[in-house]
């Protein structure tokens, strides 16, 4: 019997101070929101760092590929490959043929 009265007393006391209860719930909610947003911010910062490292790696690879392309497309290298692998020679004067447009 006294437990029922105690429960009613607690509920009536809470009901009388409902504004205070709402304020407490708002404080708890805002604290949880701060924790959640801080966690999300840290995750996004880690993701940004990972993406920036990947960008740097790709830029370095791009530079290396450009250097390789320049080295492979040099005129002297192309001439050397044409002469050694394809047995090509530069035509002499009588071998030159001029094609006229009709």
C-alpha positions, 0 to 999 in steps of 0.5 A: 500500500505504501509503495503505491502511494510512493509511486503516486507521489513520485509521478505527481511530483514529476508532473508538477515539475514537467518543465524541469523534466523537459529541460533535462531531456533537452540537455540530454538530447543536445549532449547526445547530438554533440557526441554524434556530430563529433563522431561524424566529423572525425569520420569525415576528416579521416575519409578526407585524409584518405582521399587526399593521400589517394589523390597524391598517389595518383598525381605521382603516378600521372607524372611518372606516366608522362615522363615515360610517354615523353621518353618513349615518343622521342624522335631518336628512339623512334628512328632507332626502333624503326631501323633495328626492329623494322629494318627501315631506312630513309629513302634516298633522292631517286627513291622519293616519289611525289604524288600530285593531286588530281 
